[in-house]
Amino acid sequence: MTLIATEYKYIQLDERSIPIISGTTMKVVELITSIKAYHWSPQELHENYPHLSLSQIHSALAYYWDHQETIDADMERREQYAERLQTEAGESPLSKKLRAQGLI
């Protein structure tokens, strides 16, 4: 994979211009999703992602705040994609069986 340096010390862009935290395979959008889902602070992010340094986390946060509109749009696109897949998949056979037995 070819990575392109950015003005953010710990952020690189992959060949599709997706921001990745340097030295990892974690996308900035994945870190931001954790913040939005769990309301984690930078320290809590570090506790839950110990492979990331606080410097990497803060660099990712700075990148997010400078590119918020683009990353928020990416998160929205991902959410719509997941919802579409869930709708297309329908109810699982196990769920149907449990529902028929009155267990859910």
The first five atom37 places (N, CA, C, CB, O) and aatype in JSON, in Angstrom:
{
  "aatype": [12, 16, 10, 9, 0, 16, 6, 18, 11, 18, 9, 5, 10, 3, 6, 1, 15, 9, 14, 9, 9, 15, 7, 16, 16, 12, 11, 19, 19, 6, 10, 9, 16, 15, 9, 11, 0, 18, 8, 17, 15, 14, 5, 6, 10, 8, 6, 2, 18, 14, 8, 10, 15, 10, 15, 5, 9, 8, 15, 0, 10, 0, 18, 18, 17, 3, 8, 5, 6, 16, 9, 3, 0, 3, 12, 6, 1, 1, 6, 5, 18, 0, 6, 1, 10, 5, 16, 6, 0, 7, 6, 15, 14, 10, 15, 11, 11, 10, 1, 0, 5, 7, 10, 9],
  "atom_mask": [
    [1, 1, 1, 1, 1],
    [1, 1, 1, 1, 1],
    [1, 1, 1, 1, 1],
    [1, 1, 1, 1, 1],
    [1, 1, 1, 1, 1],
    [1, 1, 1, 1, 1],
    [1, 1, 1, 1, 1],
    [1, 1, 1, 1, 1],
    [1, 1, 1, 1, 1],
    [1, 1, 1, 1, 1],
    [1, 1, 1, 1, 1],
    [1, 1, 1, 1, 1],
    [1, 1, 1, 1, 1],
    [1, 1, 1, 1, 1],
    [1, 1, 1, 1, 1],
    [1, 1, 1, 1, 1],
    [1, 1, 1, 1, 1],
    [1, 1, 1, 1, 1],
    [1, 1, 1, 1, 1],
    [1, 1, 1, 1, 1],
    [1, 1, 1, 1, 1],
    [1, 1, 1, 1, 1],
    [1, 1, 1, 0, 1],
    [1, 1, 1, 1, 1],
    [1, 1, 1, 1, 1],
    [1, 1, 1, 1, 1],
    [1, 1, 1, 1, 1],
    [1, 1, 1, 1, 1],
    [1, 1, 1, 1, 1],
    [1, 1, 1, 1, 1],
    [1, 1, 1, 1, 1],
    [1, 1, 1, 1, 1],
    [1, 1, 1, 1, 1],
    [1, 1, 1, 1, 1],
    [1, 1, 1, 1, 1],
    [1, 1, 1, 1, 1],
    [1, 1, 1, 1, 1],
    [1, 1, 1, 1, 1],
    [1, 1, 1, 1, 1],
    [1, 1, 1, 1, 1],
    [1, 1, 1, 1, 1],
    [1, 1, 1, 1, 1],
    [1, 1, 1, 1, 1],
    [1, 1, 1, 1, 1],
    [1, 1, 1, 1, 1],
    [1, 1, 1, 1, 1],
    [1, 1, 1, 1, 1],
    [1, 1, 1, 1, 1],
    [1, 1, 1, 1, 1],
    [1, 1, 1, 1, 1],
    [1, 1, 1, 1, 1],
    [1, 1, 1, 1, 1],
    [1, 1, 1, 1, 1],
    [1, 1, 1, 1, 1],
    [1, 1, 1, 1, 1],
    [1, 1, 1, 1, 1],
    [1, 1, 1, 1, 1],
    [1, 1, 1, 1, 1],
    [1, 1, 1, 1, 1],
    [1, 1, 1, 1, 1],
    [1, 1, 1, 1, 1],
    [1, 1, 1, 1, 1],
    [1, 1, 1, 1, 1],
    [1, 1, 1, 1, 1],
    [1, 1, 1, 1, 1],
    [1, 1, 1, 1, 1],
    [1, 1, 1, 1, 1],
    [1, 1, 1, 1, 1],
    [1, 1, 1, 1, 1],
    [1, 1, 1, 1, 1],
    [1, 1, 1, 1, 1],
    [1, 1, 1, 1, 1],
    [1, 1, 1, 1, 1],
    [1, 1, 1, 1, 1],
    [1, 1, 1, 1, 1],
    [1, 1, 1, 1, 1],
    [1, 1, 1, 1, 1],
    [1, 1, 1, 1, 1],
    [1, 1, 1, 1, 1],
    [1, 1, 1, 1, 1],
    [1, 1, 1, 1, 1],
    [1, 1, 1, 1, 1],
    [1, 1, 1, 1, 1],
    [1, 1, 1, 1, 1],
    [1, 1, 1, 1, 1],
    [1, 1, 1, 1, 1],
    [1, 1, 1, 1, 1],
    [1, 1, 1, 1, 1],
    [1, 1, 1, 1, 1],
    [1, 1, 1, 0, 1],
    [1, 1, 1, 1, 1],
    [1, 1, 1, 1, 1],
    [1, 1, 1, 1, 1],
    [1, 1, 1, 1, 1],
    [1, 1, 1, 1, 1],
    [1, 1, 1, 1, 1],
    [1, 1, 1, 1, 1],
    [1, 1, 1, 1, 1],
    [1, 1, 1, 1, 1],
    [1, 1, 1, 1, 1],
    [1, 1, 1, 1, 1],
    [1, 1, 1, 0, 1],
    [1, 1, 1, 1, 1],
    [1, 1, 1, 1, 1]
  ],
  "atom_positions": [
    [[0.84, -1.17, 0.0], [0.0, 0.0, 0.0], [0.89, 1.23, 0.0], [-0.96, 0.0, 1.21], [1.84, 1.32, 0.78]],
    [[0.59, 2.17, -0.85], [1.32, 3.43, -0.93], [0.66, 4.43, 0.0], [1.36, 3.96, -2.39], [-0.55, 4.63, -0.06]],
    [[1.46, 5.07, 0.86], [0.93, 6.07, 1.79], [1.55, 7.42, 1.48], [1.2, 5.67, 3.25], [2.73, 7.51, 1.12]],
    [[0.75, 8.46, 1.62], [1.19, 9.83, 1.36], [1.2, 10.6, 2.67], [0.28, 10.52, 0.31], [0.21, 10.59, 3.4]],
    [[2.31, 11.26, 2.98], [2.42, 12.04, 4.21], [1.49, 13.24, 4.15], [3.88, 12.5, 4.43], [1.18, 13.76, 3.08]],
    [[1.04, 13.68, 5.32], [0.21, 14.87, 5.44], [0.92, 15.84, 6.38], [-1.22, 14.53, 5.97], [2.0, 15.54, 6.88]],
    [[0.32, 17.0, 6.62], [0.91, 17.95, 7.55], [0.67, 17.53, 9.0], [0.35, 19.36, 7.31], [1.15, 18.18, 9.93]],
    [[-0.08, 16.46, 9.2], [-0.34, 15.91, 10.52], [0.67, 14.79, 10.75], [-1.82, 15.4, 10.66], [0.72, 13.83, 9.98]],
    [[1.46, 14.9, 11.8], [2.59, 14.0, 12.02], [2.21, 12.52, 11.95], [3.2, 14.29, 13.36], [2.96, 11.73, 11.39]],
    [[1.07, 12.15, 12.49], [0.71, 10.74, 12.57], [-0.42, 10.33, 11.62], [0.32, 10.41, 13.99], [-1.06, 9.3, 11.83]],
    [[-0.66, 11.12, 10.61], [-1.73, 10.8, 9.66], [-1.15, 10.71, 8.26], [-2.85, 11.86, 9.72], [-0.4, 11.58, 7.82]],
    [[-1.51, 9.63, 7.57], [-1.13, 9.44, 6.17], [-2.38, 9.15, 5.37], [-0.08, 8.3, 6.02], [-3.38, 8.68, 5.92]],
    [[-2.33, 9.42, 4.08], [-3.44, 9.1, 3.19], [-3.08, 7.86, 2.39], [-3.77, 10.3, 2.25], [-1.96, 7.75, 1.87]],
    [[-4.03, 6.93, 2.29], [-3.76, 5.76, 1.47], [-3.99, 6.11, 0.0], [-4.65, 4.55, 1.9], [-4.25, 7.27, -0.34]],
    [[-3.91, 5.12, -0.86], [-4.03, 5.39, -2.31], [-5.41, 5.9, -2.7], [-3.72, 4.13, -3.09], [-5.57, 6.44, -3.8]],
    [[-6.39, 5.73, -1.84], [-7.74, 6.26, -2.11], [-8.0, 7.56, -1.35], [-8.81, 5.22, -1.73], [-9.13, 8.03, -1.28]],
    [[-6.92, 8.15, -0.78], [-6.98, 9.4, -0.01], [-7.76, 9.26, 1.29], [-7.6, 10.5, -0.86], [-8.35, 10.22, 1.78]],
    [[-7.77, 8.06, 1.84], [-8.42, 7.82, 3.12], [-7.37, 8.02, 4.22], [-9.05, 6.37, 3.19], [-6.3, 7.41, 4.17]],
    [[-7.66, 8.89, 5.21], [-6.68, 9.14, 6.27], [-6.54, 7.94, 7.21], [-7.07, 10.38, 7.06], [-7.53, 7.43, 7.74]],
    [[-5.3, 7.52, 7.4], [-4.96, 6.36, 8.23], [-3.98, 6.84, 9.31], [-4.33, 5.19, 7.37], [-3.14, 7.7, 9.05]],
    [[-4.1, 6.29, 10.49], [-3.16, 6.62, 11.56], [-1.85, 5.89, 11.28], [-3.74, 6.23, 12.97], [-1.83, 4.66, 11.16]],
    [[-0.77, 6.64, 11.17], [0.55, 6.1, 10.8], [0.94, 4.92, 11.68], [1.61, 7.19, 10.9], [0.74, 4.92, 12.89]],
    [[1.51, 3.91, 11.04], [1.99, 2.73, 11.75], [0.9, 1.75, 12.12], [0.0, 0.0, 0.0], [1.15, 0.76, 12.79]],
    [[-0.33, 2.03, 11.68], [-1.46, 1.15, 11.96], [-2.27, 0.96, 10.69], [-2.35, 1.74, 13.11], [-1.95, 1.51, 9.63]],
    [[-3.32, 0.19, 10.8], [-4.28, 0.07, 9.7], [-5.58, 0.79, 10.05], [-4.56, -1.42, 9.38], [-6.56, 0.7, 9.32]],
    [[-5.57, 1.52, 11.18], [-6.79, 2.18, 11.65], [-7.03, 3.48, 10.9], [-6.72, 2.45, 13.15], [-6.15, 4.34, 10.79]],
    [[-8.24, 3.61, 10.39], [-8.66, 4.82, 9.71], [-9.1, 5.86, 10.75], [-9.81, 4.52, 8.7], [-9.6, 5.51, 11.82]],
    [[-8.9, 7.12, 10.43], [-9.34, 8.2, 11.32], [-10.84, 8.09, 11.56], [-8.98, 9.59, 10.72], [-11.29, 8.29, 12.69]],
    [[-11.6, 7.77, 10.54], [-13.05, 7.67, 10.68], [-13.44, 6.6, 11.7], [-13.69, 7.35, 9.32], [-14.45, 6.74, 12.38]],
    [[-12.65, 5.53, 11.81], [-12.95, 4.49, 12.8], [-12.75, 5.0, 14.22], [-12.06, 3.25, 12.56], [-13.53, 4.67, 15.12]],
    [[-11.73, 5.8, 14.42], [-11.49, 6.38, 15.75], [-12.61, 7.35, 16.11], [-10.12, 7.1, 15.8], [-13.11, 7.34, 17.23]],
    [[-13.0, 8.17, 15.16], [-14.07, 9.15, 15.4], [-15.4, 8.44, 15.66], [-14.2, 10.11, 14.2], [-16.19, 8.91, 16.47]],
    [[-15.64, 7.34, 14.99], [-16.86, 6.57, 15.22], [-16.92, 6.1, 16.67], [-16.93, 5.36, 14.26], [-17.99, 6.11, 17.28]],
    [[-15.78, 5.69, 17.23], [-15.73, 5.28, 18.63], [-16.07, 6.43, 19.57], [-14.35, 4.71, 18.98], [-16.75, 6.25, 20.58]],
    [[-15.59, 7.61, 19.24], [-15.89, 8.79, 20.06], [-17.4, 9.07, 20.04], [-15.1, 10.03, 19.55], [-18.01, 9.3, 21.09]],
    [[-17.97, 9.04, 18.86], [-19.39, 9.35, 18.73], [-20.26, 8.27, 19.36], [-19.75, 9.52, 17.26], [-21.29, 8.59, 19.96]],
    [[-19.87, 7.01, 19.24], [-20.67, 5.92, 19.78], [-20.58, 5.82, 21.3], [-20.23, 4.61, 19.17], [-21.58, 5.59, 21.97]],
    [[-19.37, 5.99, 21.84], [-19.14, 5.75, 23.27], [-18.82, 7.0, 24.08], [-18.04, 4.76, 23.43], [-18.7, 6.94, 25.3]],
    [[-18.66, 8.14, 23.39], [-18.31, 9.4, 24.06], [-17.0, 9.29, 24.83], [-19.44, 9.82, 25.02], [-16.85, 9.84, 25.92]],
    [[-16.04, 8.57, 24.24], [-14.75, 8.38, 24.88], [-13.88, 9.62, 24.76], [-14.03, 7.19, 24.28], [-13.89, 10.31, 23.73]],
    [[-13.14, 9.9, 25.79], [-12.13, 10.96, 25.8], [-10.87, 10.42, 25.13], [-11.82, 11.45, 27.27], [-10.79, 9.21, 24.88]],
    [[-9.89, 11.27, 24.82], [-8.63, 10.76, 24.26], [-7.98, 9.7, 25.15], [-7.66, 11.91, 24.05], [-7.44, 8.71, 24.66]],
    [[-8.04, 9.9, 26.47], [-7.46, 8.91, 27.39], [-8.21, 7.58, 27.3], [-7.48, 9.44, 28.83], [-7.59, 6.51, 27.32]],
    [[-9.53, 7.64, 27.21], [-10.32, 6.41, 27.09], [-10.06, 5.72, 25.76], [-11.83, 6.71, 27.25], [-10.04, 4.49, 25.68]],
    [[-9.87, 6.51, 24.71], [-9.5, 5.92, 23.42], [-8.18, 5.16, 23.56], [-9.38, 7.01, 22.33], [-8.05, 4.04, 23.06]],
    [[-7.22, 5.77, 24.24], [-5.92, 5.14, 24.44], [-6.06, 3.85, 25.25], [-4.97, 6.11, 25.14], [-5.38, 2.86, 24.96]],
    [[-6.92, 3.85, 26.25], [-7.14, 2.65, 27.06], [-7.77, 1.53, 26.23], [-8.03, 2.97, 28.27], [-7.47, 0.35, 26.43]],
    [[-8.65, 1.9, 25.3], [-9.35, 0.91, 24.49], [-8.59, 0.54, 23.22], [-10.71, 1.42, 24.13], [-8.83, -0.52, 22.63]],
    [[-7.69, 1.39, 22.81], [-6.83, 1.12, 21.65], [-5.38, 1.32, 22.1], [-7.18, 2.06, 20.42], [-4.73, 2.28, 21.69]],
    [[-4.87, 0.42, 22.94], [-3.53, 0.63, 23.5], [-2.4, 0.62, 22.47], [-3.25, -0.43, 24.52], [-1.28, 1.04, 22.76]],
    [[-2.7, 0.14, 21.26], [-1.68, 0.18, 20.21], [-1.51, 1.59, 19.64], [-2.06, -0.79, 19.08], [-0.58, 1.84, 18.87]],
    [[-2.41, 2.52, 20.02], [-2.29, 3.92, 19.58], [-1.7, 4.75, 20.72], [-3.68, 4.48, 19.15], [-2.1, 4.62, 21.87]],
    [[-0.75, 5.6, 20.38], [-0.22, 6.53, 21.38], [-1.18, 7.72, 21.5], [1.22, 7.0, 20.99], [-1.99, 7.97, 20.61]],
    [[-1.07, 8.42, 22.59], [-1.89, 9.63, 22.75], [-1.55, 10.65, 21.66], [-1.68, 10.25, 24.15], [-2.42, 11.4, 21.22]],
    [[-0.3, 10.69, 21.24], [0.08, 11.59, 20.14], [-0.65, 11.22, 18.86], [1.61, 11.56, 19.92], [-1.13, 12.1, 18.15]],
    [[-0.73, 9.95, 18.55], [-1.46, 9.5, 17.35], [-2.93, 9.87, 17.46], [-1.3, 7.98, 17.15], [-3.54, 10.34, 16.49]],
    [[-3.51, 9.66, 18.64], [-4.92, 9.97, 18.85], [-5.17, 11.46, 18.68], [-5.38, 9.51, 20.25], [-6.12, 11.86, 18.0]],
    [[-4.34, 12.3, 19.28], [-4.54, 13.74, 19.17], [-4.31, 14.23, 17.73], [-3.6, 14.48, 20.13], [-4.97, 15.16, 17.28]],
    [[-3.39, 13.62, 17.03], [-3.17, 13.97, 15.63], [-4.41, 13.62, 14.81], [-1.91, 13.24, 15.07], [-4.83, 14.39, 13.94]],
    [[-4.99, 12.46, 15.08], [-6.22, 12.05, 14.38], [-7.37, 13.0, 14.7], [-6.6, 10.61, 14.77], [-8.16, 13.34, 13.82]],
    [[-7.46, 13.42, 15.95], [-8.51, 14.37, 16.33], [-8.32, 15.72, 15.63], [-8.53, 14.57, 17.86], [-9.28, 16.32, 15.16]],
    [[-7.09, 16.18, 15.57], [-6.81, 17.44, 14.86], [-7.19, 17.32, 13.39], [-5.31, 17.84, 15.01], [-7.79, 18.22, 12.81]],
    [[-6.83, 16.19, 12.8], [-7.18, 15.96, 11.39], [-8.7, 15.98, 11.22], [-6.59, 14.61, 10.88], [-9.22, 16.59, 10.29]],
    [[-9.4, 15.32, 12.13], [-10.86, 15.29, 12.06], [-11.45, 16.7, 12.12], [-11.44, 14.44, 13.19], [-12.28, 17.05, 11.29]],
    [[-11.02, 17.5, 13.09], [-11.61, 18.83, 13.23], [-11.31, 19.71, 12.02], [-11.08, 19.5, 14.5], [-12.1, 20.59, 11.69]],
    [[-10.2, 19.48, 11.36], [-9.89, 20.25, 10.16], [-10.58, 19.72, 8.91], [-8.39, 20.26, 9.94], [-10.65, 20.41, 7.89]],
    [[-11.11, 18.5, 8.98], [-11.77, 17.86, 7.83], [-13.12, 17.26, 8.24], [-10.86, 16.76, 7.24], [-13.55, 16.25, 7.69]],
    [[-13.76, 17.88, 9.21], [-14.98, 17.34, 9.81], [-16.07, 17.05, 8.79], [-15.5, 18.29, 10.85], [-16.7, 15.99, 8.83]],
    [[-16.32, 17.96, 7.88], [-17.4, 17.78, 6.92], [-17.2, 16.52, 6.08], [-17.51, 19.01, 6.01], [-18.14, 15.75, 5.88]],
    [[-16.0, 16.31, 5.6], [-15.69, 15.15, 4.77], [-15.81, 13.85, 5.56], [-14.28, 15.27, 4.17], [-16.39, 12.88, 5.08]],
    [[-15.27, 13.84, 6.78], [-15.31, 12.61, 7.59], [-16.72, 12.32, 8.07], [-14.35, 12.73, 8.79], [-17.13, 11.16, 8.1]],
    [[-17.47, 13.35, 8.45], [-18.87, 13.13, 8.83], [-19.67, 12.56, 7.67], [-19.5, 14.45, 9.32], [-20.52, 11.69, 7.87]],
    [[-19.42, 13.05, 6.46], [-20.11, 12.52, 5.28], [-19.73, 11.05, 5.06], [-19.77, 13.36, 4.01], [-20.58, 10.24, 4.68]],
    [[-18.47, 10.7, 5.3], [-18.03, 9.31, 5.17], [-18.74, 8.44, 6.2], [-16.5, 9.21, 5.35], [-19.17, 7.33, 5.88]],
    [[-18.87, 8.92, 7.43], [-19.57, 8.15, 8.47], [-21.05, 7.95, 8.09], [-19.47, 8.87, 9.84], [-21.6, 6.87, 8.3]],
    [[-21.67, 8.97, 7.55], [-23.06, 8.87, 7.12], [-23.21, 7.85, 5.99], [-23.59, 10.26, 6.66], [-24.14, 7.05, 5.99]],
    [[-22.28, 7.88, 5.04], [-22.31, 6.92, 3.94], [-22.17, 5.5, 4.47], [-21.19, 7.22, 2.93], [-22.87, 4.6, 4.01]],
    [[-21.27, 5.29, 5.42], [-21.05, 3.96, 6.02], [-22.31, 3.48, 6.75], [-19.85, 3.99, 6.99], [-22.68, 2.31, 6.65]],
    [[-22.97, 4.4, 7.47], [-24.18, 4.04, 8.2], [-25.31, 3.65, 7.24], [-24.63, 5.2, 9.1], [-26.01, 2.66, 7.47]],
    [[-25.47, 4.41, 6.18], [-26.49, 4.09, 5.18], [-26.21, 2.75, 4.52], [-26.58, 5.19, 4.13], [-27.13, 1.97, 4.27]],
    [[-24.94, 2.47, 4.23], [-24.55, 1.2, 3.63], [-24.9, 0.03, 4.56], [-23.05, 1.19, 3.3], [-25.44, -0.98, 4.12]],
    [[-24.58, 0.17, 5.85], [-24.87, -0.88, 6.83], [-26.38, -1.1, 6.96], [-24.27, -0.52, 8.2], [-26.84, -2.24, 7.03]],
    [[-27.14, -0.02, 6.98], [-28.6, -0.14, 7.07], [-29.16, -0.84, 5.84], [-29.24, 1.25, 7.23], [-30.06, -1.67, 5.95]],
    [[-28.63, -0.5, 4.66], [-29.1, -1.14, 3.43], [-28.8, -2.64, 3.46], [-28.44, -0.48, 2.21], [-29.66, -3.44, 3.09]],
    [[-27.6, -3.0, 3.89], [-27.25, -4.42, 3.96], [-28.14, -5.16, 4.95], [-25.79, -4.58, 4.36], [-28.56, -6.29, 4.69]],
    [[-28.44, -4.53, 6.09], [-29.3, -5.15, 7.08], [-30.71, -5.36, 6.53], [-29.35, -4.3, 8.36], [-31.32, -6.4, 6.76]],
    [[-31.21, -4.37, 5.82], [-32.54, -4.48, 5.22], [-32.56, -5.59, 4.17], [-32.96, -3.15, 4.6], [-33.5, -6.39, 4.13]],
    [[-31.54, -5.62, 3.33], [-31.47, -6.64, 2.28], [-31.34, -8.05, 2.85], [-30.3, -6.36, 1.35], [-31.88, -9.0, 2.29]],
    [[-30.63, -8.19, 3.97], [-30.42, -9.5, 4.57], [-31.69, -10.03, 5.23], [-29.29, -9.43, 5.6], [-31.92, -11.24, 5.27]],
    [[-32.51, -9.13, 5.73], [-33.73, -9.56, 6.4], [-33.44, -10.23, 7.72], [0.0, 0.0, 0.0], [-32.32, -10.21, 8.22]],
    [[-34.47, -10.81, 8.28], [-34.34, -11.46, 9.59], [-33.62, -12.79, 9.44], [-35.73, -11.67, 10.23], [-33.85, -13.54, 8.49]],
    [[-32.75, -13.07, 10.38], [-31.99, -14.32, 10.33], [-32.89, -15.5, 10.65], [-30.79, -14.27, 11.31], [-33.9, -15.34, 11.34]],
    [[-32.54, -16.71, 10.16], [-33.33, -17.9, 10.47], [-33.43, -18.14, 11.99], [-32.72, -19.12, 9.79], [-34.48, -18.56, 12.48]],
    [[-32.35, -17.87, 12.72], [-32.39, -18.06, 14.16], [-33.39, -17.1, 14.81], [-31.0, -17.85, 14.76], [-34.16, -17.5, 15.68]],
    [[-33.37, -15.85, 14.39], [-34.33, -14.88, 14.93], [-35.76, -15.31, 14.63], [-34.07, -13.48, 14.35], [-36.62, -15.22, 15.5]],
    [[-36.0, -15.77, 13.42], [-37.35, -16.24, 13.06], [-37.79, -17.39, 13.95], [-37.39, -16.67, 11.58], [-38.93, -17.41, 14.42]],
    [[-36.89, -18.34, 14.19], [-37.2, -19.51, 15.02], [-37.5, -19.07, 16.46], [-36.03, -20.52, 15.0], [-38.47, -19.53, 17.06]],
    [[-36.66, -18.2, 17.01], [-36.87, -17.72, 18.38], [-38.15, -16.92, 18.49], [-35.69, -16.87, 18.83], [-38.87, -17.03, 19.49]],
    [[-38.46, -16.11, 17.48], [-39.68, -15.32, 17.48], [-40.9, -16.24, 17.43], [-39.7, -14.34, 16.29], [-41.88, -16.02, 18.14]],
    [[-40.83, -17.29, 16.6], [-41.94, -18.25, 16.5], [-42.16, -18.97, 17.83], [-41.66, -19.28, 15.38], [-43.28, -19.35, 18.16]],
    [[-41.1, -19.16, 18.59], [-41.22, -19.83, 19.9], [-41.58, -18.84, 21.0], [-39.92, -20.54, 20.25], [-41.74, -19.23, 22.16]],
    [[-41.7, -17.57, 20.65], [-42.06, -16.54, 21.62], [-40.93, -16.17, 22.57], [0.0, 0.0, 0.0], [-41.16, -15.62, 23.65]],
    [[-39.68, -16.49, 22.15], [-38.53, -16.21, 23.01], [-37.96, -14.81, 22.81], [-37.46, -17.22, 22.78], [-37.17, -14.34, 23.63]],
    [[-38.34, -14.16, 21.74], [-37.93, -12.77, 21.52], [-39.09, -11.97, 20.98], [-36.73, -12.68, 20.55], [-38.96, -10.77, 20.73]]
  ]
}
